[in-house]
Amino acid sequence: MEPVDDLESRQQALEPIQTKRSAAREVEGDGEKPEDIEELLLEEEEALSPVARIFHEPCLNVYVIAISGFKTRIDVDVVKANLGHTLLKHPRFSSLQIKDVKKDREMKWVHTKVDLDKHVIVPRLHHTIDSPDKTVEDYISNLSKTSIDFSKPLWELHILNIKTSDAESIIVLRIHHSLGDGMSLMSLVLACTRQISNPEALPTLPVRKTSNPDPVNSGRIWWTIQLIWNTIIDVLMFVATTLFLKDTMTPLNSGRKKEGVVGPRRFVYRTVSLDDIKLIKNGMKTTINDVVMGVSLAGLSRYLNTRYGEAKEDKGATEKKNNLPKNIRLRATLIMNVRPSSGIHGLAEMMEKGSKAKWGNKIGFVLLPFNIALQDDPLDYVRQMKATIDRKKHSREAMVTFFIIEMVLKLFGAKTAAFLLHRVVNHTTTCFSNIVGPVEEISFYGYPMVFIAPTVYGQPHGLMIHFLSYNNKMTLVLSVDEETVPNPHQAMR
């Protein structure tokens, strides 16, 4: 596994060009031309977006990881053959990120020929391994200790043909966050899949139901006043969090995050039936999102109660007594997509016909408070989160925070914007992301998929939680700093 190098030393610079369709890329300072640099098509240069540049700052150098399980072993040659007709047709996956020393070291996308042997990685794994699940978990965890070499497009596909407790093989897709936001990347990956029942059809995503109440009968004026007021309060809280407002110090934020140091991660996931979640949703007349957030609140409360009990060295107190301090301020940073996505069909058309679809990183932030406490009725956790989420829905916090970040980027640059975002992350406890997946079983290049577990690493949060629905199942994924959460499997219970 390659070591993590200093980010500054990994980025390259453009040199003067003599021809239209070729260029030599030189490492800054030494002037030597690496032998493995492919031909660059410079007429297709494009500057990185401001938000993409944020993800290259050392404090927010974030990678996205998508873990997928399959029902059969994977033929590597089949995957490579299909990647050339799908994923590689997207310019971000066939372009280098290079610094132009002639334009204030501005980073640009430069198209290049892709050598799939450098991107599709197949580790040698023995089939007689005593604990395949632990081996796969350790392998993925080790990825968080490495970065992708800037001499190639910033993505990798790791194929692990090893049988685990829930799959016959595992594929791990690793992508640098500068290539796009979570919804864009998920849509792109799903555009490479097809329905099992109809191999010619793209996956189907649930359609969100929206209501448009009559402005007169629903009191639209008061609704608008509340919207403006809630947005002002939320934005002020966001600014206060950036400047000085911190969460209570708990076992969930007392590790490396306190020092601003990002350490290696461990990723654990668990899949549950979506029918069980829908049963609660229908009975309480709420949403699936309310239920999963309520389950998260319950899990966080119980986990913290156990950790505080262990600190008291009273084993009986960890489960039976309330060990939680009063008035804990614990908030989650919710990452929200603030632009209409081109969707799976738009991305599939782009890859097949060369059309242009909207792409990039356009994300806003919502600070979601959690009332950490032990409840006698487990459904109270869902009720509390429903009330909190309903209040947050009646606000434009995500859109305004996106514009604040954009304004800071334009006025002060990526370093300042990354510094401010890092302070928001450092002053909150955890981060959540909830993604809607296909409603039916799908295949990736003909291989039936069992589960999808997306996550990230590189962020300062000691705990990050992802949810993704797929084929009437819900997968919960934890990305943890082991120094902060030394027992992630216990936290998953």
SVG drawing of the C-alpha trace seen along z (x, -y; Angstrom):
<svg xmlns="http://www.w3.org/2000/svg" viewBox="-59 -39 75 62">
<polyline fill="none" stroke="black" stroke-width="0.4" points="0.0,0.0 1.4,-3.4 2.3,-5.8 0.4,-9.1 2.6,-11.8 2.4,-15.5 -0.4,-16.9 1.7,-19.8 4.4,-17.4 1.8,-15.2 0.4,-17.9 2.0,-18.7 2.4,-21.7 1.8,-22.5 4.8,-23.6 4.8,-25.6 3.3,-23.7 4.8,-23.2 1.9,-21.3 -1.9,-21.4 -2.4,-17.8 0.5,-17.0 2.2,-18.3 4.9,-17.4 3.9,-17.6 6.9,-18.3 7.3,-18.1 7.7,-21.6 11.3,-22.4 13.2,-19.5 12.3,-19.7 12.3,-16.0 9.6,-14.5 8.1,-11.3 8.1,-8.5 4.6,-7.2 2.8,-10.5 0.2,-9.9 -0.5,-12.3 -2.6,-15.3 -5.3,-16.8 -4.8,-20.4 -7.6,-22.0 -10.0,-20.3 -8.5,-22.1 -11.0,-23.3 -10.4,-24.9 -11.5,-23.1 -14.6,-24.5 -14.0,-26.6 -15.7,-23.9 -13.6,-21.2 -10.5,-23.1 -11.7,-23.1 -11.4,-19.3 -7.7,-19.6 -6.9,-21.6 -5.1,-19.5 -7.9,-19.9 -10.6,-18.7 -8.8,-16.3 -11.9,-14.0 -12.3,-10.7 -15.6,-8.9 -15.7,-5.1 -18.6,-3.0 -18.5,0.6 -20.7,3.1 -21.3,6.8 -22.2,9.2 -23.8,12.6 -21.0,14.1 -17.3,13.8 -16.2,10.9 -14.4,11.4 -11.8,8.6 -11.6,8.6 -15.3,8.1 -15.3,5.1 -12.3,3.5 -14.0,4.0 -17.2,2.3 -15.5,-0.6 -14.2,-1.8 -17.8,-2.2 -19.3,-3.8 -17.3,-5.3 -14.4,-6.5 -16.7,-8.4 -17.2,-10.9 -14.5,-13.6 -13.8,-13.7 -12.8,-10.0 -10.4,-10.4 -8.7,-13.7 -5.7,-14.6 -5.8,-17.4 -2.8,-19.6 -1.4,-22.9 -0.7,-25.6 2.4,-27.5 1.7,-30.2 -1.7,-31.0 -1.0,-31.4 -0.9,-27.6 -4.6,-27.3 -5.7,-23.7 -7.1,-22.4 -8.7,-19.3 -6.6,-18.0 -7.8,-15.0 -5.5,-12.0 -5.4,-8.4 -6.4,-6.1 -4.5,-2.9 -7.1,-0.7 -4.3,1.5 -3.5,-1.4 -7.1,-1.9 -8.5,1.6 -6.7,3.2 -7.0,6.9 -5.3,7.8 -4.1,11.4 -6.3,12.9 -6.2,16.5 -9.4,18.4 -8.5,20.1 -8.6,16.9 -10.0,17.6 -12.0,14.4 -12.9,13.1 -15.1,10.3 -12.3,9.0 -9.9,9.2 -12.1,7.1 -12.7,4.6 -9.0,4.3 -8.3,3.9 -10.8,1.1 -9.6,-0.6 -6.0,-0.5 -7.3,-2.6 -7.9,-5.5 -4.2,-5.5 -3.4,-6.2 -4.1,-8.7 -4.4,-8.3 -1.4,-9.3 -2.0,-12.6 -0.2,-11.1 -3.5,-9.4 -7.3,-10.4 -8.3,-10.3 -10.3,-7.1 -9.7,-3.4 -11.7,-0.2 -10.6,2.5 -12.0,6.0 -11.9,8.5 -12.9,12.0 -13.4,13.3 -16.6,14.8 -17.8,12.9 -20.9,13.5 -23.1,11.4 -21.5,11.6 -19.5,13.8 -17.3,10.8 -16.7,7.2 -16.0,4.2 -14.6,1.0 -14.8,-2.2 -12.6,-5.0 -13.0,-8.5 -11.6,-11.9 -14.4,-14.2 -13.2,-16.9 -14.6,-14.8 -18.2,-15.5 -20.6,-15.5 -22.2,-12.3 -25.4,-12.5 -23.5,-13.1 -21.1,-10.2 -23.9,-7.8 -25.9,-8.7 -22.9,-8.0 -22.2,-4.7 -25.8,-3.6 -25.7,-4.6 -23.3,-1.7 -25.9,0.7 -29.1,2.3 -32.2,3.9 -32.0,7.7 -35.6,8.1 -34.9,6.0 -31.3,5.9 -31.9,3.0 -33.5,0.7 -31.7,-1.6 -32.4,-1.4 -35.6,-3.1 -35.4,-5.5 -38.3,-6.4 -40.2,-9.6 -40.4,-12.1 -44.0,-13.2 -44.4,-16.9 -47.5,-18.8 -48.5,-22.3 -51.0,-23.7 -53.3,-26.5 -51.6,-29.8 -54.9,-31.4 -56.4,-28.5 -53.1,-27.3 -52.1,-30.8 -49.2,-31.2 -48.2,-34.6 -47.6,-33.3 -45.8,-30.3 -43.5,-32.7 -42.8,-34.7 -41.9,-31.6 -39.7,-30.5 -37.7,-33.7 -37.5,-33.7 -36.3,-30.1 -33.7,-30.8 -32.3,-33.8 -32.0,-31.9 -30.4,-28.9 -27.9,-31.0 -26.9,-32.9 -26.3,-29.6 -24.2,-28.5 -22.1,-31.7 -21.9,-31.4 -20.7,-27.8 -18.1,-28.9 -16.8,-31.5 -17.1,-30.1 -20.2,-27.9 -18.9,-24.4 -20.6,-21.1 -20.2,-19.7 -17.1,-17.6 -18.2,-14.0 -16.5,-10.6 -17.6,-11.1 -15.5,-14.3 -12.6,-14.0 -10.2,-12.2 -8.0,-13.5 -10.7,-16.0 -9.8,-18.1 -6.3,-18.6 -7.5,-19.1 -5.7,-15.9 -7.4,-13.5 -6.4,-9.9 -7.1,-6.6 -10.7,-5.3 -12.6,-2.1 -15.8,-1.3 -18.5,0.9 -21.9,1.5 -25.1,3.3 -28.2,4.0 -31.7,4.2 -35.2,4.7 -36.8,1.6 -40.2,3.2 -39.4,2.9 -38.7,-0.8 -41.8,-1.3 -43.9,0.4 -42.9,-2.3 -43.2,-5.0 -46.8,-4.1 -47.8,-3.6 -46.5,-7.0 -47.5,-8.7 -44.0,-10.0 -41.2,-9.5 -38.4,-6.9 -35.9,-9.7 -37.6,-10.6 -37.4,-6.9 -33.7,-6.4 -32.8,-9.6 -34.8,-8.6 -32.9,-5.3 -29.7,-7.2 -30.7,-9.4 -31.5,-6.3 -28.2,-4.7 -26.1,-7.7 -27.9,-8.2 -27.4,-4.5 -23.8,-4.5 -22.9,-7.6 -24.6,-6.4 -22.5,-3.2 -19.3,-5.2 -20.0,-7.5 -20.9,-4.4 -17.6,-2.8 -15.8,-6.0 -17.4,-5.6 -16.1,-2.0 -19.6,-0.9 -20.6,1.9 -24.1,2.2 -24.6,-1.5 -23.7,-1.3 -27.1,0.2 -29.5,-0.2 -28.8,-3.7 -28.8,-7.1 -25.1,-8.1 -25.6,-11.0 -24.6,-14.5 -27.4,-17.1 -27.8,-19.6 -25.4,-17.9 -25.1,-20.0 -24.6,-17.5 -25.2,-18.5 -24.8,-16.7 -23.7,-18.4 -26.1,-17.3 -24.7,-17.5 -27.4,-18.6 -27.4,-18.7 -28.6,-22.1 -28.9,-21.7 -31.2,-19.7 -29.3,-16.5 -29.3,-15.3 -30.2,-12.0 -29.3,-8.5 -30.9,-8.8 -29.1,-12.1 -25.7,-10.6 -26.3,-7.4 -27.2,-9.5 -24.1,-11.6 -21.8,-8.5 -23.5,-6.9 -24.0,-9.9 -21.4,-12.4 -24.0,-14.9 -23.3,-17.3 -25.0,-16.8 -24.7,-19.0 -21.8,-17.9 -19.7,-19.0 -19.8,-19.8 -22.8,-22.0 -23.5,-21.2 -25.0,-23.2 -24.9,-22.4 -27.6,-22.0 -26.8,-21.8 -29.2,-19.3 -29.4,-19.3 -29.8,-15.9 -31.5,-15.8 -29.3,-13.2 -31.3,-11.4 -32.6,-8.0 -36.3,-7.5 -38.6,-4.9 -40.6,-4.7 -38.3,-4.1 -40.8,-5.8 -40.1,-9.1 -36.8,-9.2 -38.6,-9.2 -41.1,-11.8 -38.3,-14.1 -36.4,-13.8 -39.6,-14.3 -40.2,-17.6 -36.6,-18.7 -36.5,-17.7 -39.9,-19.3 -38.6,-22.6 -35.4,-22.3 -37.5,-21.6 -39.2,-25.0 -35.9,-26.8 -33.5,-27.6 -30.4,-27.0 -28.8,-24.6 -29.2,-27.1 -28.0,-30.1 -24.9,-28.3 -24.0,-27.2 -24.1,-30.8 -22.1,-31.9 -19.4,-29.4 -19.5,-30.5 -19.1,-34.1 -16.1,-33.3 -14.6,-31.4 -14.9,-34.2 -13.7,-36.9 -11.0,-35.1 -10.2,-31.9 -10.3,-28.1 -8.0,-28.2 -10.2,-30.5 -13.4,-28.7 -11.8,-25.4 -10.7,-26.9 -14.2,-28.1 -15.8,-24.7 -13.2,-22.9 -14.2,-25.0 -17.9,-24.1 -17.0,-20.5 -14.6,-20.7 -17.3,-22.5 -19.9,-19.8 -19.9,-16.2 -20.9,-14.0 -22.0,-14.1 -25.0,-12.5 -25.9,-11.7 -28.9,-9.8 -29.1,-8.7 -32.0,-7.0 -31.0,-4.0 -32.7,-1.8 -36.0,-0.1 -35.3,3.1 -32.3,5.5 -29.7,4.3 -26.5,5.7 -23.2,4.0 -21.9,5.1 -24.1,8.3 -23.1,9.1 -26.1,9.1 -25.6,6.6 -26.4,7.6 -25.8,4.2 -24.3,0.7 -22.5,-1.0 -21.2,-4.5 -19.0,-6.4 -16.1,-8.9 -12.7,-9.5 -10.5,-12.5 -13.0,-14.6 -12.2,-15.6 -15.4,-14.2 -14.7,-11.2 -18.0,-9.6 -19.8,-9.9 -23.1,-8.0 -24.5,-7.2 -27.8,-5.6 -28.7,-4.1 -31.8,-2.3 -31.6,0.5 -34.0,3.2 -36.3,3.0 -33.2,2.9 -31.5,0.1 -27.7,0.1 -26.3,-1.8 -22.6,-2.7 -20.3,-4.1 -17.0,-5.8 -15.1,-6.2 -11.8,-7.3 -10.8,-4.4 -9.2,-6.7 -12.5,-8.4 -14.8,-5.3 -12.6,-2.3 -15.5,0.2 -17.5,-0.6 -19.2,2.7 -20.6,2.0 -21.8,-1.3 -23.6,0.4 -25.7,2.6"/>
</svg>
